[in-house]
Amino acid sequence: MSNDFGFHFDNSYARLPEALFARTDPQPVAEPSLLLWNAPLAEALGLDGAALNGAAGAVLFGGNQVPAGGEPLAQAYAGHQFGNPTMLGDGRAILLGEQITPHGERRDIQLKGGGRTPFSRGGDGRAALGPMLREYLISEAMHALGIPTTRGLAVVGNGEPVLRDTAVPGAVLTRVAASHLRVGTFQYAAARRDPDLLRALFDYTLERHYPDLKDADNPALALLDAVMERHIDLVVAWMRVGFIHGVLNTDNVTLSGETIDYGPCAFMDVYHPDTVFSSIDQRGRYAYGNQPVITQWNLARLAETLVPLIGDDSEAAVARAEALLGEFGGRYEQRWRAMMADKLGLLGEQEEGDRALVDDLLDWMRRERVDYTNTFRGLIGRAVPDGEAFYQDAFLDWHRRWRDRLGRNPEPDSVAEARMRAANPAVIPRNHQVEAALNAAQRDDDLAPTRALLDALANPYEDRALDDPYTRPPTDQERVLRTFCGT
């Protein structure tokens, strides 16, 4: 008797004009083995987790069998990569279908590393184990941190190597997303110079993510506004936890507002706004402190594609889009300040000296090269944080000013402390710990460190013991200076 494993597909993207995708089946792998399985996510999706957590799941999520109701396809899109326009598409990702969850939500289920597609551009369409484990780890950490993100449902080993600089173990990641619509999808449709194609994509995006905007006075301008709002919130959340995306190209900017693509991403240890880890970001375009500016730039590329839909008079349409994008800086600043107020427990109306308190602390952290996460977490309870070897007079003076400001909070200390606990994680995916876990998996076939790290990251806001290894910054010898895309 067959088992549909709880798949309930309704594949709306497959009903769009075929210029936006290419139908293609996953390529089977030699010996699929289920390495990681996300049981809570499977349950949320309405899948039969018990039946899939084993050989059956390995076969399906390794690409050796298409689940019932699946319509595999590779999506077409373009993108500005490091500022340069490129025609792209899913070169190693295959959308199996759109799962309708028990709560009526629509979620893409996609195989990453599923084999060659018409967009592979000479690539093998496969993925290495290390980068797929990294994406699973970091995306689950982001979910636990409360940051909108795609998620990993499963990692399946190929049973065969893939060739990168050397032969390395291969794997397939199953990625779940609200959708894989990107700024680059709109760039692709606009580049085709087919008004009907652009309109079909636009109408589909409204229906899928912003149905309440269909009756707006100007739906295209309203879409730009809504996407901008989501990405302001997203980048503020990244800045809150010290996350650096690493490849913030337009093909990695989702219309849903989810974080996508965890290639050379990293979390900052020592605070500095110019921090870059990605080995391919030679000029620091996507440095930690540049992420808001780059996000505004990426949104401008979306606006360019929407001009024909904003109005028939292109000059007037451009002016309206530019005026809207001009609000980005003010909106971002307001929300960034509110986020920093939460991190420092500053309640009530913002005071004139609040911005100086934030700036002075960050400037001290930059000069003294102190740990971003532990410094903020250590302030909870008003104490001078533990773990640093010394505090200079500049910090102690700041600490006194900060305590004076807390004394003017209109609510009890317990409220400020609760805000701080919710804004400042105790545990993040430390780069040296991530790399150690990936190395153990790739070199020694040992997934225990990966699973232990996943357990530690599952509750990032809980207090940890002072000697907890997952809160410890790297030593100079452990410090990771470069992260790699892995494609």
N, C-alpha and C positions, 0 to 999 in steps of 0.2 A: 504494500500500500504506500503510495507516494505521500510525501510530507511537504507542504508548501512553506514550512518553517515560519509562518506568520507574515510572509511578504504580501503586501497590499499595495501594488504599484498603480499609479495613475500618471503616465508619462507625458506631461503637458509640453515640455520643451521639444519632444519628438514630433509634436504636431505643428511646430513653427515651420516657416519656409526652410527648405533643406540647404539653402545657402549658409545657414548658421551652424551647420554641423555635418558630420560624415558618419554614417552608420558603419560600425566596425565591431567585431567581436573581440573579446580578450583572447590573448594567446595562452594556451595551457602551459603550466610549468611542470618541471620534471617530477619533483616529489614534494607536493604541498604539505606543509606542516604548520599548524596553528601555534604561533609563538606568544601572542598577546591577544586577549579577548576582553572586551569592555562590557561586562555583564549588566551594569546599571544602564548604560546607553542602549544596549539591546532591548532591555525591558521597556525603556521609554519609547523606543521605536515600535514596540509591539511584536518583536521577533521572538521566536522560540529559542531562548538563550541556551537552555539545557541541551537541546538537540543540536545546536550549532557549535557548541563549545567542544569541538573535537574534530574528527575526520570529515564530517559533513561540512562544517564551517571552513575547513582548510580547502576543500574542493571548490566550494562556491566563491570564497574570498581570495583564493589563489587564481581565479579566472578559468578554472578547468570546466566549469559548468555555469550556465547563466540561470539565475533563479527564475522561478515561474513568474511570468508577467514582465520580465525585464526586456528592455529594448536598448541594447548597448549602442552608445554613440560617443564620438569625440567632438567636443565643442570647438567652434572657430572663434578666434578673437585676435585682436591686435594688441599693441601696447607700446608705450614709451619706456624703453629699458635704459636707465641712466640718462634719460633725456632724449634718447634717439628713437624715432618711430620704427617699428618693426611689425611685420605680419607674422602672427604666431598661430596658436591653436594648441589643443591638447596633444602633445607629442608622446606622452606616456601615461595619460590619464583617460579612463573610459567610464563614462556615466552609465551605470547599470539601469537606473530608473529612479523614480521619485516615490518614496515610501509615504503613505498616509498613515500617521500614527493613531493610536487609540483616541487621542484628543483632537484629531482632525487636522493636525499640523502636517505640512508637506516638507519632506527632507530628501535632498539628493543623497544617493548612495553611489559613491564613485570609487573605482579601483585606481590607485596610483602605482605605476609600475606594471600595468597590465599588458604591456606589449606594444608593438608598433601600431601607429595609426597613420592616416593620410597626412597628418601634420608633423610627423616625427623628424622631418628635415635631416634624414640620414642617421638619426639616433637609433639606439636599439630598443627604445620603448620600455626598458626595464629600470629598476631602481635598486640601489644598494641597501643592504640591511641597516647600516648605521644611520643614514638620513631618514629612513622610514621610522626607526625607533625614536630618533630625535623629534620628528613631527608628532608622533603619538605622545611622547613624554611632555613636550612643551605645550601642546594644545590642551592636554588634560590639566596641566598646571594652570594654564590661563583660564580654563573653565572653573576650576576650584577658586581662583582668585576673583571670579565674578566678572570676567572680561569677555565680551562677545567673541566667539571663535568657532571655526570649524573644529570637528573632533575626530578622533580615531576610534573606529569600531573594532578593528582587528589588524594584526600584522601576521602575515603568512610567509614563511620561508619558502624560497623557490626550490631548494634542493639542488641548485646549480649556481655557479659563479657568474658574476657580471664583470665585464672589463671596464675599469676606470683607469687610474694610473697603474694599478695592478689588478689582478683578479681578486674580487672580494665577494662575500656571500650576497646573494640577491634576496629581495623580499618584495611583497606587495602590501601596501597600506590601503585599508578601506577607510575612506574619508566621508564624513557626514557633514552636510552643510545646509543652511536654509536655502541656498541656491549657489550656483557657480557663476551667476551673472556678475560681470565686472565692468569697470570703466572701459577696459579694452574690448569688451563685447560691443559696446556702443561705437567705439572707434572703428572696429571692423565693419559694422553695418554702415556707418557714415562713409567709409572709404569706398564702399561698393557703389556709392552714388545712386542708390535705388530708394526713392522716397517711401515706397510701399514696404520695403524691408525694414527701414528704420522705424516706420510707424508701427509695424507688427511687433518689433522688439520692444518699443516704448509701451504699447498697450499691454503687452504681456508682463512687463516689469511692474506696471501699476497694478494689474490684477493680482500678481503674485505677492508683492511686498507692500504696496501702498494703495489698496483699493479705495480708501477714503479720499484720495486725491483726484479721483476720476471726475468729480463734480466741481473741482476748483476752478476759479476764474481763468487761470492759465496753468493747466496741469503740468506742462513741461517745466515751467519755472518753479512750480510747487515741488516737483520731483527733485530738481537741483537743490532746493532749500532743504528738503527732507534728508537727502543723502548727505548734505553738508552737516546737518545737525548730528546725524549718527556718527559721522567720522570725527567731528570735534569731540564728541563724548568718548569715542574709541581712543583717539590719540591722548586725550587727557588721562585715560585709564592706563595707557602704556607708560606715560611719564610718571604716573603715581608709583608704579612698581619698578621702574628702571629698565623697562623692556626696550630693546632696539631691534626693529624688524629686519633691517639689513638689505632687503631688496624691495623697497617701496615703489616699485614700478606700477604703471597704471593697470597692468594686467593682474596685479595683486591688490587691487582696491575693489572690494565687493560692493554691489548696490545694496546689499542687505545690511552692511555695516559690521560684518564679521571679520576678524583677523583671519587671513589665509596665507598659506605658504610659509613654512617654518624652516627654510633652507639654512642660511648663515645667521639666523637670529641669535640673540644672546641677551642675558640680563647683566646689567652693570654691577660690578662689585664696587670699586673705587669711583666716587662721583667725579665726573667731568662732562660738561655738555658736548665736548668734541669727541666723546668716546665712539670708536668704530671697531667692530670685530670682523666684519665680512672681508674675506680675502679679495673679493672682486670689487669692493668699494674703495678704489685707490685714492680718491680725492675727498672722501668723507661726505659725499652727497647725502647719504642717509644716516649720518651721525645722530646720536640721541637728541641733541638740541635742535637739529634741523627738521625733525619729523613733522612739526606743525606747519612749517613753511612749505615743505614738500607735499603735504596733504592738500594744502590750498592750491598748489600748482597742479596736482593731479585732478582736483575738482574742476579747475579751469579747462582741462582737456575734456572732461565730461560736458561742460557747458558748451564747448565748441560743437560737439556733435548734436546738441539739442537746439541750436539756433534756429534751424528750419521749423522746428515744432513750437518754438516760443512765439514766433510771429512771422508774417509774410515779409515785413519790412526788416531786412537783415540788420541794418544799422541800428534800428530801434531795439531789435531783439538782443543784439550784442550789448547795447548800453544797459538794458535791464539785467542781463546776466552779470555784467561787470559790477553793477551796483550791488547786486546780491552778494557776489563773491567778496566785495569790499567790506562786507560785514563780518567776514571770517575772523579777522584779527581781534575785534572787540568781543565777539562771542567767545572765542577761545580764551582770551585773557580773563574774562569773567569767570569761566568755568575752571580754568587752571588755578585761579586765586581761591575759589571755593574749595577745590580739591586740597590745596596746600593748607588752607585753614583747618580742614578735617585732619590732615596729617599732624598738625601742631595743636589740635584741640582748641582752636580759637572760635568761640561761639559769639552769636549775636551779630549786630551790624559791624561791618568791617571798619576798623579804625584807621586813622591816617598813617600810623606807624606799622600796620600789619605787613604791608608789602616790604618794608625795610627789614622786618624781622625775618621774612622768608629769604630775601636776597642776601642778607648778611650771613645767615646760616649756610646757604648754598655756597657762598663765596668762601667761607671758612672751610667747608668740606672739600672744595676744589683745591684750595691752597695746601691743606694738610693731607690730602689724599686719604680720606677716611671712607669707610664703608657706607654706602647709601642706605641699604636696607636696615642694617643693625643700628645705625645712628638714630633713625626715626623711631624704630621699634623701642630702642632703649630709653627714649624720652618719656614713655608712658609711665605715669606715676610721678612725674616732675623730677626724677632723679637725674644726676649726671650719669650718662650711659656707661655701662660696664663694657669691658672688652678693649678699650683703647688704652694705649700705654701712658698717655699724658693728655692733659687739656691745658692749652695756653690761656693766658688772661683774656684774649679776644673771645674765646668760647665762653669762659666763665662770666664775662660781662654780658654776652648775648643771653646766656642762661638766666641771669638775673632779670633782664628786660622781659624775657619770655614769661617767667614766673609772675612778674608784675602784671603782664597782660592777661594771663590766666585768672589772676585775682579779680579782674573786671568782667569775667564771663557772667552773663545773666542767669546761668543755670548751674546746678551743682557740679563738683569735680567729676562725679560719676558719669555724667553725660558727656563731658569732654573726653574722659578716658575711653568711653565706649566708642566715640567717634574715631579716636586714634587707633583703637584696636581693629576697627573695621577698615581703616584706610592703610594701615601699615602691616604688611605680612611679616611673620616671623621666619617663614621659610619661602625661598624662591628656588627655581632650578639653577643652582650655582654651576657656572660653566665647567669648572674642573670636575665636579661630581657627575655632570652629564657626560663629559668626555670619558671619564673613567668607566661609567656604566656601558657606554657604547663600545669602548675598547674590549671590555670583558666579553660582551656579546659577540663581537666580530672575531676576535682573536682566539678566545677560549670557549666559545659556544656556551657562555655562562650568562643566563638572564637574571640570576638572583639579584645583582646590583641594580638592574633596571626596575625590577619589581619592588625592591626595597625603597628606591627613590620615588617611584609612583606612590607608594604608601605614605611616605613623608610629605609629599606634595598635595595629598588629598585634603588636608585640613590646614591650610597655610596660615590661618589667623589664630590658631590655638597657641597658647604659651608653650614654650619648649624649655627644657633644662639648659642651664648656662653652658654645659659641656656637650650639648647635642651636636653631633657632627654635621647635621644638615643645616645648621645655622652658622657654621664656621666659615669665614672667608678663606680664600686660598692663601697658601704661603707663596713666597716669591717663586719657588720652584714649581708650584702647582698652577700658577696663573696661566690662563688661556688668553693668548693675544690675538689669535686668528681663528675664525670659524669658516667652514667651507660649504658651498651649495650642495655638492654631492651628485649633480646631474651628470 
